[in-house]
């Protein structure tokens, strides 16, 4: 059998080919949603998630049903995760928010323990939600990783009965959301703040918030979209609101 002489670079070519195959496999896993979400959650320090909707009396039946559900990160990271089996029927778009929490206060720790014992999904009652957020208001300090998340949840809870408290909390979210784990909360905070301001007759303030939103997430042709950018539907909602507010201010 004739001896075949392989070039000296052959082992290096095999190593490069192996790396290319590994990178391709990683890319497939990321696009399939099996790596990116889980690794991002792991880096963020989030230990569980809470699904909430504005408590203002305008939530559709699907959003009311989804309000108060808690999930472990391994549930949220699955490709087919949906907070609710029912579709939102709000004509202006779904207003629900999935908020990540480290949960370092006692009521949050108890919720996390129940989540782990219950398979990663748990529906909190209205009383449990109130207790969780009432304790968070006292326990979560200025340096807590959950400060922005808790303020968003408090704002959602306050919209119906205490709109000014909701306005103040949403403004805090916009001012303080600097960390990577808080950036997904910016778009819902802009949307909700503009809505509450308009509903309470503060049209000029609402228009200012809309302008800040549209300037921050201005689409530049050919440029990569900013992290956690709004959807086309959310941009449309804010553009329509701007037109309506400008007409109201002129009149």
Beta strands, then each sheet from edge to edge (+ up, - down):
strand 1: 48-52
strand 2: 69-72
strand 3: 97-101
strand 4: 121-123
sheet 1: 3+ 1- 2+ 4-
end
